[in-house]
Amino acid sequence: MSATILPLRPRHDAGPSLTPMLELCGGDLGEVNRVILDRMQSPVALIPELAGHLIAGGGKRLRPMLTLACARLLDYGGQRHHRLAASVEFIHTATLLHDDVVDGSDLRRGKSTANTIWGNPASVLVGDFLFSRSFELMVEDGSLRVLRILSGASAVIAEGEVAQLTAQRNVDTSEDRYLEIITAKTAVLFAAACQIAAVVAERPPAVEAALEAYGRNLGIAFQLVDDAIDYVSDAATMGKDAGDDFRDGKVTLPVILAFSRGNDAERKFWRDAMLGRAAGDEELVHARQLLASSGAIADTLARARHYGTRAADALAGFPANPAKAALLEAVEFAISRAY
């Protein structure tokens, strides 16, 4: 199968965007895309067909771009980061395929999910194939340190997904527990994507730690914004069905905050909604009202800004250059994005 990876479309407003990072890493990203297209091939035709549906579907490529931009930040002049960035994207794509099966999602990036087209078994197995390709790329790189970071991240991501599943529909989940879950399922891959750049550039542990902290805090901020926009945005903007978290009984931070601040009637509403007893369109409208009146959405976004600030602070020791500016704007983009 021949697939074309859609380019990132720059935003047309004056707000923060990933355009500086894309312009900085454009040539490198082309090399990464070539690795991705080559390694998703298989004589089993369904594999590249299904994988290409998601991989070539116009995603932001944020995680591999973080690897590339961090390598630029460190003036790395080699090519190892191309394959490793592709490995990061394969891990991410595999988790998306598995997530859509677990969640029963119908839309991803504005398109029908792979599981709705080819079924759950095929989506799970192709996700496994992409994980395997990712590990092949890690092994080919030859660095045990890189292998330890990315394989460890893969294990933690899986743990985070299982932890989220066990917390599903449980409105008594604490904020601290929820932050642990999203750190595992989302932020760890951001962190690993950044950290491996320091490994290939042969920088000391302090640099690894700084880039890991940048990525981890950026990932937490990114997920918290996702939690909020599921309730305040729409399907056309998000590329997925609005209110999916509500209908799926996902106890995200806005729900945790609104539940903790609610009266008895409001707490009963949230319990019933998360258990699926009352999670229709009318209940979603009421949920949005409660989230707004309780300040849960505003406070979720405030927490996202807090972690964004921590991400930016992690880069304080690096000299000013276009790569640092692009990484800092990525933080602003993550917090202010409308999709």
Sequence and secondary structure as in RCSB ss.txt:
>XXXX:A:sequence
MSATILPLRPRHDAGPSLTPMLELCGGDLGEVNRVILDRMQSPVALIPELAGHLIAGGGKRLRPMLTLACARLLD
YGGQRHHRLAASVEFIHTATLLHDDVVDGSDLRRGKSTANTIWGNPASVLVGDFLFSRSFELMVEDGSLRVLRIL
SGASAVIAEGEVAQLTAQRNVDTSEDRYLEIITAKTAVLFAAACQIAAVVAERPPAVEAALEAYGRNLGIAFQLV
DDAIDYVSDAATMGKDAGDDFRDGKVTLPVILAFSRGNDAERKFWRDAMLGRAAGDEELVHARQLLASSGAIADT
LARARHYGTRAADALAGFPANPAKAALLEAVEFAISRAY
>XXXX:A:secstr
           SSSS  SHHHHHHHHHHHHHHHHHHHHHT  SSTHHHHHHHHHHTS    HHHHHHHHHHHHTT
  SSHHHHHHHHHHHHHHHHHHHHHHHHT  EETTEE HHHHH HHHHHHHHHHHHHHHHHHHHHH  HHHHHHH
HHHHHHHHHHHHHHHHHTT TT  HHHHHHHHIIIIIHHHHHHHHHHHHHTT  HHHHHHHHHHHHHHHHHHHHH
HHHHHHHS HHHHSS TTHHHHTT   HHHHHHHHH  HHHHHHHHHHHTTSS SHHHHHHHHHHHHHTTHHHHH
HHHHHHHHHHHHHHTTTS   HHHHHHHHHHHHHHH   
